[in-house]
């Protein structure tokens, strides 16, 4: 058994499942030979040249990992058996993520994957003045599950060039970051996150270290069959350079009472139709405008102030297509924000005031700051999760659970406040599968689909679409709902 570089093992060959996507302009669409890669946090981590675990359950082997740099140089990431171990299946242009997979050596819960442009580079989607569309089936996802599709400001090479301790790079799914500044990552900035490592009391496979990995995040889709939301999460750490920022203190990482003192807007500016008072818009069955027992096509547009790919982000809009009919996002039912049906800075601030939430979105720079990451290019992430901290109640129930559900913004879905306990979700929904497709189309925003009429092409396509500037031709083993994130 040998390793050909630090952090990379060869017990299992790494072969990325191919996933066809498309780039489109006004002239037509072109297939893209993209693929997906499993996040490094899920992979077997062992001492180079041996089969000895560097990390078992939620504990590090201190005889191997005595300090962050020694651990990084001593431990190797192995290749993945995508279907057999992790329940990840890609077929042409469709991707399925299974919640529970009983593999040959262990039982895996949830997964997170990224879209690859090449064998060692993530695809960077430049979203400004673009349209992103995907099809999704959430019929098998009940209370407490989150099937998510989102963009994060990761480095395309996974931090390979920036951090000398990282020898695996994007090929092995390294470099993850998001607006929650996750501290459960085993490696951050090319070093093991072993300092102050505390095993989780509720997750047998997870723990938290001293450092967190922060970056801007655009949640295109967080959903189950009960509720959905899309959310912008700007970070003050977003600069022209981009990439993950390693927070080094409870304040900087926004931990606990420091939530609003960190570098990222953890709450974000979100639009959940149910939370906005539209209780019959999205849900299972024919009484809902969008019936979650059927396939849904979701279209998101990123509008700039000058309608170009170099302008400032000023609005993020959403509409749906189902059974050949296009449905606009409904306006909020609350009079104080009655005109709100998309994400703008003014509407976000008004909703924060109405709901009694802190306007950290504005404090962190709002949509203009969010747009900096989009201008550079963001990595498309797809995942299926349970929530060990807040049970996904922020998505599909009343949250906070002690708040009066009759107050605006508290009720987010019809799930019981006792639902979403991970052990129960895993036991009851073991066969749950998030089925979604990836990027398909690119054109300038508003040029592929209109929100006031049926679009048979979009409605019948079992793909995802991303819209980009026609002139540039640009395209776009733990589980937690990306940690406790909610207002």
Secondary structure by P-SEA (a helix, b strand, c coil): cccccccccccbbbbcbbbbbbcccccbbbbbbccccccccccccccccccccccccccccccccccaaaaaacbbbbbbcccccccbbbcccbbbbbccccccccccccbbbbbbccccccbbbbcccbbbbbccccccccccccccccccccccccccccccccccccccccccccccccccccccccccccccccccccccccccccbbbbbbbbccccccccccbbbbbbbccccccccbbbbccccccccccccccccccccccccccccccccccccccccccccccbbbbbbbbbbccccccccccccccbbbbcccccccccccccccccccccccaaaaaaaaaaacccccccccccaaaaaaaaaabbbbbbbcccccccccccccccccccccccccccccccccccccaaaaaaaaccccccccccccccccccccccccccccccccccbbbbbcccccccccccccccccccc
